[in-house]
Amino acid sequence: MKILMVCLGNICRSPLAEGILRKHLESLNLPHSIDSAGTINFHSGSAPDPRAIEVAADNGIDISGLSARQVNKMDFEKFDFIFAMDRNNYKDLTSLSTREQQKRIYLFLDFAGLGQKDVPDPYYGNKKQFEEVFELLDHASLQVSAKLLKNNSL
C-alpha cells in the first residue's frame, strides 16, 4: 500500500507523521511505501524543521534525510491513502482532485478513529508543542496501522 501524509509546508507535521507511521508499519511487517508532501511549495527542497528532527530523534526515528515537496497531480493516482493533517489541507487536497480520487483522501485523526480533529501546527511553537504533536501522531499512527493491517488481511 502507498501512503502520503500531507500538511501545509511539509516540514513539521507530515514528515513527523511519515516517520512515525513508517515505524509502526515496519513493526507489523506490513508492506508499504510512505511519503509526505505539503499543499504549498514554500519549503520545497528543505529538510524538516530542526525541532521536528530533534523530537523524532528523541523517540528513535530519523527524519533528517527527508526533503519537503509540494503535492502534485500524480500523487492522487499514485497513493492508495492520502492523509491530511488538518481540515484546511483536506479542503485543498479535495479541490485539486477528481471525485474518484477524493475517495482516497482522509483526515488523519478521523481515519484513526480520534474524531474530526486537526493535528495542531507546531511551527510557531517551541519544542514542547512538537513533542505534543509527536504524541498525538504516534497515538493516531498506532490506530491507523492496526486498521491498515486489518484491511490488508481481508
VEXRO-882354 format. One record per atom (N, C-alpha, C): atom name; residue in three letters; x, z, y; residue number from 0. Coordinates in steps of 0.02 Angstrom, whole numbers, plus 50000, padded with zeros to 5 digits. Example, Ala and Ser with C-alpha at 12.3 -4.5 7.8 and 13.67 -1.06 7.14 Angstrom:
% residues 2
   atom   type      xx      zz      yy   seq
      N    ALA   50660   50390   49716     0
     CA    ALA   50615   50390   49775     0
      C    ALA   50660   50390   49835     0
      N    SER   50642   50354   49888     1
     CA    SER   50684   50357   49947     1
      C    SER   50645   50394   50002     1
***
This chain:
% residues 154
   atom   type      xx      zz      yy   seq
      N    MET   50042   50000   49941     0
     CA    MET   50000   50000   50000     0
      C    MET   50044   50000   50062     0
      N    LYS   50020   49967   50113     1
     CA    LYS   50057   49959   50176     1
      C    LYS   50020   49997   50231     1
      N    ILE   50056   50041   50265     2
     CA    ILE   50026   50086   50314     2
      C    ILE   50062   50080   50381     2
      N    LEU   50023   50078   50435     3
     CA    LEU   50051   50076   50503     3
      C    LEU   50023   50136   50542     3
      N    MET   50068   50174   50572     4
     CA    MET   50050   50230   50615     4
      C    MET   50056   50206   50688     4
      N    VAL   50007   50220   50730     5
     CA    VAL   50007   50194   50798     5
      C    VAL   49991   50248   50850     5
      N    CYS   50034   50250   50901     6
     CA    CYS   50020   50291   50960     6
      C    CYS   50032   50247   51022     6
      N    LEU   50038   50276   51079     7
     CA    LEU   50044   50236   51140     7
      C    LEU   50112   50201   51146     7
      N    GLY   50167   50239   51147     8
     CA    GLY   50232   50209   51158     8
      C    GLY   50277   50205   51097     8
      N    ASN   50257   50235   51041     9
     CA    ASN   50294   50233   50978     9
      C    ASN   50360   50270   50983     9
      N    ILE   50361   50326   51021    10
     CA    ILE   50423   50366   51022    10
      C    ILE   50410   50440   51006    10
      N    CYS   50347   50461   51003    11
     CA    CYS   50333   50532   50989    11
      C    CYS   50291   50540   50926    11
      N    ARG   50225   50530   50932    12
     CA    ARG   50180   50544   50877    12
      C    ARG   50187   50497   50818    12
      N    SER   50186   50431   50830    13
     CA    SER   50186   50386   50773    13
      C    SER   50251   50386   50733    13
      N    PRO   50311   50393   50765    14
     CA    PRO   50370   50399   50722    14
      C    PRO   50371   50464   50683    14
      N    LEU   50347   50519   50713    15
     CA    LEU   50341   50582   50676    15
      C    LEU   50293   50572   50617    15
      N    ALA   50236   50542   50630    16
     CA    ALA   50186   50531   50577    16
      C    ALA   50215   50486   50522    16
      N    GLU   50252   50435   50542    17
     CA    GLU   50283   50391   50493    17
      C    GLU   50330   50430   50447    17
      N    GLY   50374   50470   50477    18
     CA    GLY   50422   50508   50438    18
      C    GLY   50389   50560   50393    18
      N    ILE   50340   50594   50419    19
     CA    ILE   50305   50646   50381    19
      C    ILE   50265   50616   50323    19
      N    LEU   50226   50564   50338    20
     CA    LEU   50186   50533   50285    20
      C    LEU   50231   50502   50232    20
      N    ARG   50286   50471   50252    21
     CA    ARG   50333   50442   50204    21
      C    ARG   50357   50497   50156    21
      N    LYS   50375   50555   50183    22
     CA    LYS   50399   50610   50141    22
      C    LYS   50346   50630   50090    22
      N    HIS   50284   50636   50111    23
     CA    HIS   50230   50657   50065    23
      C    HIS   50215   50603   50013    23
      N    LEU   50214   50541   50033    24
     CA    LEU   50200   50486   49986    24
      C    LEU   50257   50481   49934    24
      N    GLU   50319   50490   49957    25
     CA    GLU   50375   50488   49910    25
      C    GLU   50372   50545   49860    25
      N    SER   50350   50604   49884    26
     CA    SER   50346   50662   49838    26
      C    SER   50293   50651   49784    26
      N    LEU   50245   50607   49798    27
     CA    LEU   50193   50591   49749    27
      C    LEU   50210   50528   49708    27
      N    ASN   50268   50499   49722    28
     CA    ASN   50289   50436   49689    28
      C    ASN   50237   50381   49698    28
      N    LEU   50205   50381   49756    29
     CA    LEU   50154   50331   49771    29
      C    LEU   50187   50271   49805    29
      N    PRO   50183   50211   49775    30
     CA    PRO   50214   50152   49806    30
      C    PRO   50185   50140   49876    30
      N    HIS   50230   50129   49923    31
     CA    HIS   50207   50120   49992    31
      C    HIS   50259   50084   50034    31
      N    SER   50235   50057   50089    32
     CA    SER   50277   50032   50143    32
      C    SER   50246   50061   50206    32
      N    ILE   50286   50093   50247    33
     CA    ILE   50258   50126   50306    33
      C    ILE   50299   50108   50367    33
      N    ASP   50265   50099   50423    34
     CA    ASP   50297   50080   50486    34
      C    ASP   50258   50114   50542    34
      N    SER   50284   50109   50602    35
     CA    SER   50248   50135   50660    35
      C    SER   50256   50087   50718    35
      N    ALA   50209   50091   50765    36
     CA    ALA   50210   50047   50823    36
      C    ALA   50171   50080   50880    36
      N    GLY   50177   50052   50939    37
     CA    GLY   50141   50076   50997    37
      C    GLY   50094   50022   51023    37
      N    THR   50045   50043   51061    38
     CA    THR   49999   49995   51090    38
      C    THR   50027   49964   51154    38
      N    ILE   50080   49994   51181    39
     CA    ILE   50115   49966   51240    39
      C    ILE   50187   49951   51221    39
      N    ASN   50220   49908   51260    40
     CA    ASN   50289   49890   51243    40
      C    ASN   50340   49924   51288    40
      N    PHE   50321   49975   51324    41
     CA    PHE   50364   50007   51373    41
      C    PHE   50429   50033   51341    41
      N    HIS   50425   50059   51279    42
     CA    HIS   50483   50089   51246    42
      C    HIS   50512   50044   51191    42
      N    SER   50490   49982   51186    43
     CA    SER   50512   49938   51132    43
      C    SER   50588   49937   51127    43
      N    GLY   50613   49947   51066    44
     CA    GLY   50685   49948   51053    44
      C    GLY   50716   50017   51059    44
      N    SER   50680   50065   51086    45
     CA    SER   50706   50133   51095    45
      C    SER   50700   50174   51031    45
      N    ALA   50745   50222   51024    46
     CA    ALA   50740   50271   50970    46
      C    ALA   50683   50319   50987    46
      N    PRO   50660   50357   50937    47
     CA    PRO   50610   50407   50952    47
      C    PRO   50636   50457   51004    47
      N    ASP   50589   50491   51037    48
     CA    ASP   50606   50543   51085    48
      C    ASP   50654   50594   51052    48
      N    PRO   50706   50616   51087    49
     CA    PRO   50753   50664   51058    49
      C    PRO   50720   50728   51031    49
      N    ARG   50665   50749   51064    50
     CA    ARG   50630   50809   51040    50
      C    ARG   50595   50795   50973    50
      N    ALA   50569   50734   50965    51
     CA    ALA   50537   50715   50901    51
      C    ALA   50590   50713   50846    51
      N    ILE   50648   50683   50861    52
     CA    ILE   50702   50679   50813    52
      C    ILE   50724   50749   50792    52
      N    GLU   50730   50794   50841    53
     CA    GLU   50753   50863   50828    53
      C    GLU   50703   50901   50785    53
      N    VAL   50639   50897   50802    54
     CA    VAL   50588   50933   50764    54
      C    VAL   50582   50905   50693    54
      N    ALA   50586   50840   50687    55
     CA    ALA   50585   50810   50620    55
      C    ALA   50645   50835   50579    55
      N    ALA   50705   50834   50609    56
     CA    ALA   50765   50856   50575    56
      C    ALA   50761   50930   50556    56
      N    ASP   50731   50970   50600    57
     CA    ASP   50721   51041   50584    57
      C    ASP   50680   51050   50521    57
      N    ASN   50640   50999   50504    58
     CA    ASN   50596   51001   50446    58
      C    ASN   50620   50954   50389    58
      N    GLY   50684   50935   50392    59
     CA    GLY   50714   50896   50339    59
      C    GLY   50696   50822   50337    59
      N    ILE   50674   50795   50394    60
     CA    ILE   50654   50724   50398    60
      C    ILE   50697   50689   50450    60
      N    ASP   50726   50633   50432    61
     CA    ASP   50768   50595   50479    61
      C    ASP   50729   50535   50505    61
      N    ILE   50712   50536   50569    62
     CA    ILE   50679   50479   50601    62
      C    ILE   50724   50447   50653    62
      N    SER   50787   50468   50655    63
     CA    SER   50833   50445   50708    63
      C    SER   50846   50370   50705    63
      N    GLY   50838   50339   50648    64
     CA    GLY   50851   50268   50642    64
      C    GLY   50792   50223   50659    64
      N    LEU   50735   50253   50675    65
     CA    LEU   50676   50213   50691    65
      C    LEU   50683   50183   50761    65
      N    SER   50649   50128   50771    66
     CA    SER   50651   50093   50836    66
      C    SER   50580   50075   50857    66
      N    ALA   50564   50091   50919    67
     CA    ALA   50496   50079   50945    67
      C    ALA   50482   50003   50949    67
      N    ARG   50420   49987   50935    68
     CA    ARG   50397   49918   50943    68
      C    ARG   50324   49919   50961    68
      N    GLN   50300   49863   50985    69
     CA    GLN   50229   49857   51002    69
      C    GLN   50191   49825   50944    69
      N    VAL   50129   49847   50936    70
     CA    VAL   50084   49817   50887    70
      C    VAL   50078   49743   50902    70
      N    ASN   50075   49702   50849    71
     CA    ASN   50065   49630   50859    71
      C    ASN   50008   49606   50813    71
      N    LYS   49985   49546   50825    72
     CA    LYS   49927   49520   50789    72
      C    LYS   49938   49517   50713    72
      N    MET   50000   49505   50692    73
     CA    MET   50014   49502   50620    73
      C    MET   50005   49570   50586    73
      N    ASP   50012   49624   50623    74
     CA    ASP   50003   49691   50594    74
      C    ASP   49933   49699   50565    74
      N    PHE   49884   49668   50596    75
     CA    PHE   49815   49676   50573    75
      C    PHE   49802   49641   50506    75
      N    GLU   49846   49594   50489    76
     CA    GLU   49842   49560   50424    76
      C    GLU   49887   49593   50373    76
      N    LYS   49944   49617   50396    77
     CA    LYS   49997   49643   50352    77
      C    LYS   49980   49711   50322    77
      N    PHE   49949   49756   50361    78
     CA    PHE   49940   49825   50340    78
      C    PHE   49871   49838   50310    78
      N    ASP   49870   49879   50257    79
     CA    ASP   49807   49899   50225    79
      C    ASP   49772   49954   50264    79
      N    PHE   49812   49998   50293    80
     CA    PHE   49786   50054   50333    80
      C    PHE   49824   50057   50398    80
      N    ILE   49786   50059   50453    81
     CA    ILE   49815   50067   50520    81
      C    ILE   49786   50131   50548    81
      N    PHE   49830   50180   50559    82
     CA    PHE   49808   50246   50582    82
      C    PHE   49825   50256   50655    82
      N    ALA   49774   50264   50697    83
     CA    ALA   49782   50278   50768    83
      C    ALA   49787   50353   50779    83
      N    MET   49831   50373   50824    84
     CA    MET   49841   50444   50837    84
      C    MET   49788   50473   50884    84
      N    ASP   49754   50431   50922    85
     CA    ASP   49701   50457   50965    85
      C    ASP   49648   50403   50977    85
      N    ARG   49594   50423   51009    86
     CA    ARG   49538   50377   51020    86
      C    ARG   49555   50319   51067    86
      N    ASN   49599   50331   51116    87
     CA    ASN   49620   50276   51160    87
      C    ASN   49658   50223   51121    87
      N    ASN   49703   50244   51078    88
     CA    ASN   49740   50196   51037    88
      C    ASN   49694   50161   50989    88
      N    TYR   49646   50198   50961    89
     CA    TYR   49597   50169   50916    89
      C    TYR   49558   50113   50952    89
      N    LYS   49536   50129   51012    90
     CA    LYS   49498   50081   51052    90
      C    LYS   49541   50019   51067    90
      N    ASP   49604   50030   51086    91
     CA    ASP   49649   49973   51099    91
      C    ASP   49658   49930   51036    91
      N    LEU   49668   49962   50979    92
     CA    LEU   49677   49925   50917    92
      C    LEU   49616   49885   50898    92
      N    THR   49557   49915   50905    93
     CA    THR   49497   49878   50886    93
      C    THR   49483   49821   50934    93
      N    SER   49504   49827   50996    94
     CA    SER   49494   49772   51044    94
      C    SER   49540   49713   51030    94
      N    LEU   49595   49725   50995    95
     CA    LEU   49643   49672   50979    95
      C    LEU   49630   49639   50911    95
      N    SER   49583   49666   50873    96
     CA    SER   49573   49644   50804    96
      C    SER   49504   49614   50794    96
      N    THR   49498   49578   50739    97
     CA    THR   49433   49549   50720    97
      C    THR   49390   49603   50687    97
      N    ARG   49327   49588   50679    98
     CA    ARG   49281   49635   50647    98
      C    ARG   49305   49652   50577    98
      N    GLU   49329   49602   50540    99
     CA    GLU   49353   49614   50472    99
      C    GLU   49416   49658   50473    99
      N    GLN   49461   49646   50519   100
     CA    GLN   49522   49685   50525   100
      C    GLN   49508   49758   50545   100
      N    GLN   49454   49767   50582   101
     CA    GLN   49437   49835   50606   101
      C    GLN   49421   49882   50548   101
      N    LYS   49405   49855   50490   102
     CA    LYS   49390   49897   50432   102
      C    LYS   49452   49933   50407   102
      N    ARG   49511   49914   50431   103
     CA    ARG   49574   49945   50410   103
      C    ARG   49599   49996   50461   103
      N    ILE   49565   50003   50516   104
     CA    ILE   49588   50046   50571   104
      C    ILE   49550   50112   50569   104
      N    TYR   49588   50167   50570   105
     CA    TYR   49559   50234   50566   105
      C    TYR   49592   50280   50616   105
      N    LEU   49555   50330   50638   106
     CA    LEU   49585   50386   50673   106
      C    LEU   49619   50429   50620   106
      N    PHE   49682   50444   50628   107
     CA    PHE   49720   50478   50576   107
      C    PHE   49689   50545   50556   107
      N    LEU   49673   50587   50605   108
     CA    LEU   49645   50653   50589   108
      C    LEU   49576   50648   50557   108
      N    ASP   49538   50598   50578   109
     CA    ASP   49472   50588   50548   109
      C    ASP   49478   50567   50475   109
      N    PHE   49523   50520   50461   110
     CA    PHE   49535   50497   50392   110
      C    PHE   49558   50555   50349   110
      N    ALA   49597   50601   50379   111
     CA    ALA   49622   50659   50343   111
      C    ALA   49568   50710   50329   111
      N    GLY   49509   50701   50359   112
     CA    GLY   49455   50748   50350   112
      C    GLY   49457   50806   50399   112
      N    LEU   49495   50798   50452   113
     CA    LEU   49502   50851   50502   113
      C    LEU   49457   50840   50563   113
      N    GLY   49413   50792   50559   114
     CA    GLY   49367   50780   50614   114
      C    GLY   49392   50727   50663   114
      N    GLN   49351   50712   50711   115
     CA    GLN   49366   50659   50761   115
      C    GLN   49410   50687   50817   115
      N    LYS   49464   50719   50798   116
     CA    LYS   49509   50747   50849   116
      C    LYS   49567   50699   50861   116
      N    ASP   49594   50703   50920   117
     CA    ASP   49653   50665   50938   117
      C    ASP   49716   50707   50922   117
      N    VAL   49769   50673   50902   118
     CA    VAL   49834   50706   50898   118
      C    VAL   49859   50709   50970   118
      N    PRO   49871   50770   50996   119
     CA    PRO   49892   50775   51066   119
      C    PRO   49960   50741   51077   119
      N    ASP   49969   50711   51135   120
     CA    ASP   50032   50678   51152   120
      C    ASP   50079   50731   51181   120
      N    PRO   50135   50745   51147   121
     CA    PRO   50181   50797   51172   121
      C    PRO   50232   50773   51223   121
      N    TYR   50228   50710   51242   122
     CA    TYR   50280   50679   51284   122
      C    TYR   50297   50719   51347   122
      N    TYR   50247   50745   51381   123
     CA    TYR   50259   50782   51442   123
      C    TYR   50268   50857   51430   123
      N    GLY   50271   50877   51367   124
     CA    GLY   50279   50947   51349   124
      C    GLY   50351   50964   51333   124
      N    ASN   50359   51020   51299   125
     CA    ASN   50426   51042   51279   125
      C    ASN   50430   51041   51202   125
      N    LYS   50484   51068   51176   126
     CA    LYS   50494   51067   51103   126
      C    LYS   50436   51101   51067   126
      N    LYS   50408   51153   51096   127
     CA    LYS   50353   51189   51064   127
      C    LYS   50294   51142   51052   127
      N    GLN   50277   51099   51099   128
     CA    GLN   50222   51051   51090   128
      C    GLN   50239   51001   51034   128
      N    PHE   50301   50981   51029   129
     CA    PHE   50322   50937   50975   129
      C    PHE   50316   50972   50907   129
      N    GLU   50333   51036   50905   130
     CA    GLU   50326   51075   50843   130
      C    GLU   50252   51081   50823   130
      N    GLU   50209   51091   50872   131
     CA    GLU   50137   51096   50858   131
      C    GLU   50110   51030   50832   131
      N    VAL   50131   50975   50862   132
     CA    VAL   50110   50909   50839   132
      C    VAL   50137   50896   50768   132
      N    PHE   50199   50916   50756   133
     CA    PHE   50227   50908   50689   133
      C    PHE   50184   50944   50637   133
      N    GLU   50166   51006   50651   134
     CA    GLU   50125   51045   50604   134
      C    GLU   50057   51012   50592   134
      N    LEU   50026   50987   50644   135
     CA    LEU   49962   50953   50638   135
      C    LEU   49969   50890   50596   135
      N    LEU   50020   50850   50610   136
     CA    LEU   50032   50788   50573   136
      C    LEU   50050   50803   50500   136
      N    ASP   50087   50856   50489   137
     CA    ASP   50106   50875   50420   137
      C    ASP   50043   50894   50380   137
      N    HIS   50001   50934   50410   138
     CA    HIS   49938   50954   50376   138
      C    HIS   49894   50892   50362   138
      N    ALA   49887   50849   50411   139
     CA    ALA   49847   50789   50402   139
      C    ALA   49878   50743   50350   139
      N    SER   49944   50737   50350   140
     CA    SER   49978   50693   50302   140
      C    SER   49970   50717   50230   140
      N    LEU   49967   50782   50220   141
     CA    LEU   49953   50808   50153   141
      C    LEU   49884   50785   50130   141
      N    GLN   49835   50789   50174   142
     CA    GLN   49767   50768   50158   142
      C    GLN   49763   50693   50146   142
      N    VAL   49795   50655   50189   143
     CA    VAL   49795   50582   50183   143
      C    VAL   49830   50561   50119   143
      N    SER   49887   50591   50103   144
     CA    SER   49923   50575   50042   144
      C    SER   49881   50586   49980   144
      N    ALA   49847   50642   49979   145
     CA    ALA   49803   50658   49922   145
      C    ALA   49747   50607   49916   145
      N    LYS   49718   50588   49973   146
     CA    LYS   49664   50539   49973   146
      C    LYS   49689   50470   49950   146
      N    LEU   49748   50450   49973   147
     CA    LEU   49776   50385   49954   147
      C    LEU   49795   50386   49879   147
      N    LEU   49820   50442   49855   148
     CA    LEU   49837   50447   49784   148
      C    LEU   49774   50439   49741   148
      N    LYS   49721   50472   49762   149
     CA    LYS   49657   50468   49726   149
      C    LYS   49631   50396   49726   149
      N    ASN   49632   50363   49785   150
     CA    ASN   49609   50294   49790   150
      C    ASN   49652   50246   49751   150
      N    ASN   49717   50260   49747   151
     CA    ASN   49764   50217   49712   151
      C    ASN   49755   50222   49636   151
      N    SER   49729   50278   49612   152
     CA    SER   49722   50288   49540   152
      C    SER   49653   50263   49515   152
      N    LEU   49610   50241   49560   153
     CA    LEU   49544   50218   49539   153
      C    LEU   49548   50150   49505   153
***
